[in-house]
């Protein structure tokens, strides 16, 4: 179809193919496969080319018809920093209703993992906080507190359930009539049910894979990621150390170097000590 429409193709890493025409680019990635469409003409391409000629159905602008549950009042919860050695574990929750969901969709809110620019994350986080009808909460568990809690719970899923429950409880204080909470699948749902206190017992808890496709969960992922990257930036500046993301071999080598130079107690202030490479032989 792209060939017929005069698109120019260019090689691009990890794609089956990538093409562009004017200010619009289309890339089909091997993983998934997933399609990434970018440029000022994106909406027209989706409405008049992708949907009728490829998907065979109209979805853009009809989200309320195809995903009515996304526009019903609910809390979306997501976390950031779980797989990163340096930095906190951040859990965020966002309450949305129909008005808030439509506003966030039109503002371009999406799963934070699809956004590579820190500046874009910070801009979208402000959009979430200012959206009409939204209530939000962010719990940032710094490394020192995280390590203490991990020692107490001895299990990451239990720690996550505790953090998710705390966020849900706070938001239920502000939106007591909220009937449902949604998060990504991270544990047996009973872990989260057990973690909720009395005022959260009546809420319907739903965990599912790819929950970030829900606008409330996507918004929560934005707030969680913003808090996480800001912590790394600010703490790194204070210590005069670049604190990278992830748990790569480079990070493992940096961890060992910091451990040798400053000791375990220093490392405990900036990293998650249950990672295997942080443990002293």
C-alpha positions in Angstrom: 0.0 0.0 0.0 2.8 2.4 0.9 4.6 1.6 -2.3 1.5 2.3 -4.3 1.1 5.6 -2.5 4.6 6.8 -3.4 6.3 6.4 0.0 10.1 6.3 0.1 11.7 3.4 2.0 14.8 3.6 4.2 16.6 0.9 6.2 15.9 1.3 9.9 17.1 -1.0 12.8 14.7 -3.5 14.2 12.0 -2.9 11.6 10.5 -5.0 8.9 10.3 -1.8 6.8 10.2 1.9 7.3 8.9 4.6 4.9 8.1 8.3 4.7 6.3 10.8 2.5 6.3 14.5 3.2 6.1 15.0 7.0 4.7 11.5 7.7 6.7 8.4 8.6 5.6 4.9 9.0 7.7 2.1 10.6 6.7 -1.5 11.1 8.8 -3.0 13.9 9.8 -6.7 14.1 8.7 -7.0 17.7 5.0 -7.5 17.8 5.0 -6.5 15.0 4.1 -3.0 15.9 3.4 0.0 13.7 4.7 3.5 14.6 3.2 6.4 12.8 4.7 9.9 13.3 4.2 13.3 11.8 1.6 16.1 11.3 -0.5 14.0 9.0 -0.8 11.1 11.4 -4.5 11.5 12.1 -5.5 11.7 8.5 -3.4 8.7 7.7 -5.1 6.7 10.4 -8.6 7.8 9.5 -8.4 7.6 5.7 -5.7 5.0 5.0 -4.9 2.7 7.9 -8.4 2.1 9.2 -10.3 1.6 6.0 -7.6 0.0 3.9 -5.7 -2.1 6.5 -7.8 -2.6 9.7 -11.2 -2.6 8.0 -12.8 -0.6 10.8 -12.9 2.9 12.2 -11.4 3.2 15.7 -9.9 6.7 16.0 -12.5 8.9 17.6 -14.7 5.9 18.4 -12.9 4.8 21.5 -16.0 5.1 23.7 -17.8 2.7 21.4 -15.0 0.1 21.3 -13.7 0.5 24.9 -16.6 1.8 27.0 -15.0 0.6 30.3 -12.1 3.1 29.7 -14.6 5.9 30.0 -16.3 4.7 33.1 -15.0 6.1 36.5 -12.0 4.0 37.6 -8.5 4.3 39.0 -5.5 3.2 36.9 -2.2 2.3 38.7 1.3 1.8 37.3 4.9 1.8 38.6 8.3 2.9 37.4 11.8 1.8 38.5 11.0 -1.8 39.2 13.6 -3.2 36.9 16.2 -0.4 37.5 19.0 -0.9 40.0 19.5 2.8 40.8 16.7 5.0 42.0 13.3 4.6 43.7 10.3 2.4 43.1 7.5 4.9 42.1 3.9 3.9 42.1 1.3 6.3 40.7 -2.5 6.2 40.4 -4.9 8.3 38.3 -8.7 8.5 38.6 -10.5 9.3 35.4 -14.1 9.5 34.3 -15.5 10.1 30.8 -14.6 13.8 30.6 -11.0 13.2 31.9 -10.5 10.2 29.7 -11.5 12.1 26.5 -9.3 15.0 27.5 -6.2 12.8 28.2 -6.7 10.9 24.9 -6.9 14.1 22.9 -3.8 15.5 24.7 -1.8 12.5 23.5 -1.4 10.6 26.8 0.1 7.2 26.1 2.1 4.5 27.9 5.3 6.0 29.2 7.4 3.1 27.8 6.6 4.3 24.2 8.1 7.8 25.0 11.9 8.2 24.8 12.1 11.9 25.5 12.4 12.9 29.2 11.2 16.4 28.2 8.1 14.9 26.7 7.4 12.8 29.8 7.6 16.0 32.0 5.3 17.9 29.6 2.7 15.1 29.5 2.9 14.7 33.3 1.8 18.3 33.6 -1.1 17.7 31.2 -2.2 14.8 33.5 -2.1 16.9 36.6 -4.1 19.7 35.0 -6.7 17.6 33.3 -10.3 18.3 34.3 -11.9 15.6 36.5 -8.6 13.9 37.3 -7.4 12.9 40.7 -3.8 11.6 41.1 -1.4 10.3 43.6 2.3 9.4 43.5 4.2 7.3 46.0 8.0 7.5 45.7 9.8 4.8 47.7 13.4 5.9 47.8 16.1 3.3 47.9 16.7 3.3 51.6 13.0 2.9 52.4 12.7 0.4 49.5 15.5 -1.8 50.9 14.0 -1.7 54.4 10.6 -2.7 53.0 12.1 -5.4 50.8 13.8 -6.9 53.8 10.4 -6.9 55.6 8.3 -8.3 52.7 11.1 -10.6 51.3 9.2 -10.5 48.0 8.9 -7.8 45.3 5.3 -8.7 44.5 4.2 -8.2 48.1 6.0 -4.8 48.1 4.3 -3.8 44.9 0.9 -4.9 46.3 1.5 -2.7 49.4 2.4 0.3 47.2 -0.5 -0.2 44.8 -2.9 -0.5 47.8 -1.5 2.7 49.4 -2.1 4.7 46.2 -5.6 3.2 45.7 -6.5 4.0 49.4 -5.5 7.7 49.0 -7.4 8.1 45.8 -10.5 6.4 47.3 -10.4 9.1 50.0 -10.8 11.7 47.2 -13.2 9.7 45.0 -15.0 7.4 47.5 -17.6 6.3 44.9 -15.0 5.0 42.5 -16.0 1.4 41.7 -12.9 -0.1 40.1 -9.1 -0.1 40.0 -7.0 -1.4 37.2 -3.3 -2.3 37.0 -0.9 -4.4 35.0 -0.6 -8.0 35.9 2.2 -8.3 38.5 1.0 -10.8 41.0 -1.8 -12.9 42.3 -4.7 -10.4 42.7 -5.2 -11.7 46.2 -1.9 -10.1 47.2 -3.4 -6.7 46.4 -6.7 -7.6 48.0 -4.9 -8.5 51.2 -2.9 -5.2 51.2 -6.0 -3.0 51.0 -7.4 -1.6 54.2 -11.0 -1.4 55.2 -12.0 1.5 53.0 -10.7 -0.3 49.9 -12.4 -3.6 50.5 -15.4 -2.8 48.3 -13.5 -1.8 45.1 -13.3 -4.1 42.2 -9.7 -4.9 41.5 -8.6 -5.8 38.0 -5.2 -6.9 36.8 -4.4 -7.6 33.2 -1.5 -7.7 30.8 -1.1 -4.6 28.6 -3.2 -2.6 31.0 -1.3 0.5 29.8 -3.7 0.6 26.8 -6.2 2.0 29.3 -5.9 5.8 29.5 -5.9 6.0 33.3 -3.1 3.4 33.6 -1.2 5.2 30.8 -1.5 8.5 32.7 -0.3 6.8 35.9 2.7 5.5 34.0 3.6 9.0 32.9 3.5 10.4 36.5 5.5 7.4 37.8 8.1 7.8 35.1 8.4 11.5 35.7 9.1 11.1 39.4 11.6 8.3 38.7 13.7 10.3 36.1 13.6 13.4 38.3 14.9 11.5 41.2 17.8 10.1 39.2 18.6 13.5 37.8 18.5 15.4 41.1 20.3 12.7 43.2 22.9 12.3 40.5 23.6 16.0 40.5 23.8 16.1 44.3 26.3 13.2 44.4 28.2 14.2 41.3 27.5 10.7 39.8 25.6 9.8 36.7 22.9 7.3 37.7 21.9 5.4 34.6 18.7 3.4 34.1 18.3 -0.4 33.9 20.5 -3.2 35.1 23.0 -3.6 32.3 26.6 -4.9 32.5 27.7 -1.3 32.6 25.6 -0.6 35.6 26.8 -3.8 37.3 30.4 -2.6 36.9 29.5 0.9 38.2 27.8 -0.7 41.2 30.8 -2.8 42.1 33.0 0.3 41.7 30.8 2.4 44.0 30.5 -0.5 46.5 34.3 -0.9 46.7 34.8 2.9 47.0 32.0 3.8 49.4 30.7 0.6 50.9 27.3 -1.1 51.1 25.7 1.6 53.2 26.3 4.2 50.5 24.9 1.9 47.9 21.8 1.2 49.9 21.0 4.9 49.6 20.9 4.9 45.8 20.2 1.3 44.7 18.0 -1.7 45.2 20.2 -4.2 47.2 18.3 -7.3 46.4 19.7 -7.2 42.8 22.1 -10.1 42.7 25.1 -8.1 41.5 24.8 -5.8 44.6 25.3 -8.5 47.1 28.7 -8.7 48.7 30.4 -12.0 48.0 
